[in-house]
Amino acid sequence: MDHADLTYIEAELPGLVDVETWREVLAALEEADCFGLVTSANGRRVWAAFGNEAPATVDAVRRHGLQP
């Protein structure tokens, strides 16, 4: 879903996920501004939100690559 200030992506995860798939999912989530995993009786879903700002601005705000 596209919103004025962010793009939101949600995906259903299958019952069993192999290690390599988890690595790929986590690598994709690492690029998001925020993300989460929702587990319910209906299954598991991952979601991620990406701000629609310029990448340089986002990296500066996130302090990407710097230790707190």
C-alpha positions as CSV (number, residue, x, y, z in Angstrom):
1,M,0.0,0.0,0.0
2,D,1.3,3.4,-0.9
3,H,0.6,6.3,1.4
4,A,1.7,10.0,1.2
5,D,4.7,9.4,3.6
6,L,5.4,5.7,3.4
7,T,5.0,2.4,1.5
8,Y,3.7,-0.5,3.5
9,I,4.3,-4.1,2.5
10,E,2.8,-7.2,4.1
11,A,3.3,-10.9,3.3
12,E,2.0,-14.2,4.6
13,L,4.7,-16.7,5.7
14,P,4.2,-20.4,5.0
15,G,4.0,-22.9,7.9
16,L,7.6,-24.0,7.6
17,V,10.3,-21.6,6.5
18,D,13.8,-22.9,5.8
19,V,16.9,-21.1,7.1
20,E,17.9,-19.6,3.7
21,T,14.4,-18.1,3.3
22,W,14.5,-16.6,6.8
23,R,17.9,-15.0,5.9
24,E,16.3,-13.5,2.8
25,V,13.3,-12.2,4.7
26,L,15.5,-10.7,7.4
27,A,17.8,-9.1,4.8
28,A,14.8,-7.4,3.2
29,L,13.4,-6.3,6.5
30,E,16.7,-4.8,7.5
31,E,16.2,-2.2,4.8
32,A,12.8,-1.1,6.2
33,D,12.3,1.9,8.4
34,C,10.2,-0.3,10.7
35,F,9.0,-3.9,10.5
36,G,7.3,-6.6,12.5
37,L,6.1,-10.2,12.6
38,V,2.5,-11.0,13.5
39,T,1.5,-14.5,14.6
40,S,-2.1,-15.5,15.1
41,A,-4.4,-18.5,14.8
42,N,-4.6,-17.6,11.1
43,G,-0.8,-17.9,10.5
44,R,2.2,-15.6,10.4
45,R,2.6,-12.4,8.5
46,V,5.6,-10.1,8.2
47,W,5.2,-6.4,7.4
48,A,7.6,-3.6,6.6
49,A,7.2,0.2,6.1
50,F,9.5,2.3,4.0
51,G,9.5,6.1,4.3
52,N,9.1,7.9,1.0
53,E,11.9,10.4,1.8
54,A,15.1,10.6,-0.1
55,P,17.5,7.7,0.7
56,A,20.3,10.0,2.0
57,T,17.9,11.7,4.4
58,V,16.6,8.3,5.6
59,D,20.1,7.0,6.2
60,A,21.0,10.1,8.2
61,V,17.9,9.8,10.4
62,R,18.4,6.1,10.9
63,R,22.1,6.5,11.5
64,H,22.5,3.6,9.2
65,G,25.7,1.6,9.9
66,L,26.5,3.4,13.2
67,Q,26.5,1.8,16.6
68,P,24.3,3.6,19.2
